[in-house]
């Protein structure tokens, strides 16, 4: 995420004070400042959302129906609407009106990981697309911009240019083509891992050879995407990366 001063307003609605406290502790460990408020009453959350300025709402789906629905209705009517996250102890549960369902956190650290993912829906994250084809860079850019994460997409046309961009600016992730002339994808990946070990690298290629994926993962790639791929594929990888990012202290 950007180094600019950022503050996100988050409201949590839970059925038990223990859960509110868990989310509060996890949010306090987030990598950007978060203005956290919590309530056990759906109507209080709905009023806060209606007044505006709420970026993220975390909703306990075990709340009574009327409590949940008043919060969801307020979010639907808000401009702009908050990112709605439902949490539940039941695997596979769904709820109309929320953007994402997540497991109920058992520890503050679990809550922190989930909050980190939510933050990157609202706060732009810089990513770099590296491919020698301008057409493919354009396609990958469009796919990334269709992600539910807020991604600030930059480009480089080959490996050495990518390393120069990484030296001169902070990026959270790199989407790196495997087949490039000169400094190829694996060589570029190895150099990125050497000088920028915190940057997530996703290898992309059109090859069907599973050995390529194995080689990329063995070299330290976060994941491997075979062309064509889709925004949901990107979301899955970034959810894993953002949830694992260390706390900034």
Buried (B, 14 or more C-beta within 10 A) or exposed (E): BEEEEBEBBBBBBBBEEEBBBBBBBBBBBBBBEBEBBBBBEBBBBBBBBEEEEBBBBBBBBBBEEEBBBBBBBBBEEBEEBBBBBBBBEEEEEEEEBBBBBBEBBEEBBBBBBBBBBBBBBBBBBBBBBBBBEEEBBEBBBEBBEEBBBBBBBBBBBBBBBBBEBBEEEEBBBBBBBBBBEEBBBBBBBEBBBEEBEEBBBBBBBEEEEEEBBEBBEEBBBBBBBBBEBEBEBBBEBBBBBBBEBEEEE
